[in-house]
Amino acid sequence: MVLLQPDPFLSELTSMYERCQEKGSVWVTLKRSSLKSKAQKNKLESKGGGVEYRCLVRATDGKKTISTSVCFLLFLYF
């Protein structure tokens, strides 16, 4: 899986849709993620600090998988 910046991700997603336009499918999934391990999250919560959540966006056409991470606050603009 390739983790891309948001703009290259959108460009690659567009080309995936174009390749699969006549035959095939593209699956897009969204998941809330903190991108930290469980131990790091527990340590932050015990100190009273909040965990910053991000939105992990993944897309695949069955052959190639791409992903990006978008700040939760900027997700609506994405």
Secondary structure in CASP SS format (residue, H / E / C, confidence):
PFRMAT SS
TARGET T0000
AUTHOR 0000-0000-0000
METHOD secondary structure of the structure
MODEL  1
M C 1.00
V E 1.00
L E 1.00
L E 1.00
Q C 1.00
P H 1.00
D H 1.00
P H 1.00
F H 1.00
L H 1.00
S H 1.00
E H 1.00
L H 1.00
T H 1.00
S H 1.00
M H 1.00
Y H 1.00
E H 1.00
R H 1.00
C C 1.00
Q C 1.00
E C 1.00
K C 1.00
G C 1.00
S C 1.00
V C 1.00
W E 1.00
V E 1.00
T E 1.00
L E 1.00
K E 1.00
R E 1.00
S E 1.00
S C 1.00
L C 1.00
K C 1.00
S C 1.00
K H 1.00
A H 1.00
Q H 1.00
K H 1.00
N H 1.00
K H 1.00
L H 1.00
E H 1.00
S H 1.00
K H 1.00
G C 1.00
G C 1.00
G C 1.00
V C 1.00
E C 1.00
Y C 1.00
R E 1.00
C E 1.00
L E 1.00
V E 1.00
R E 1.00
A E 1.00
T E 1.00
D C 1.00
G C 1.00
K C 1.00
K C 1.00
T E 1.00
I E 1.00
S E 1.00
T E 1.00
S E 1.00
V E 1.00
C E 1.00
F H 1.00
L H 1.00
L H 1.00
F C 1.00
L C 1.00
Y C 1.00
F C 1.00
END
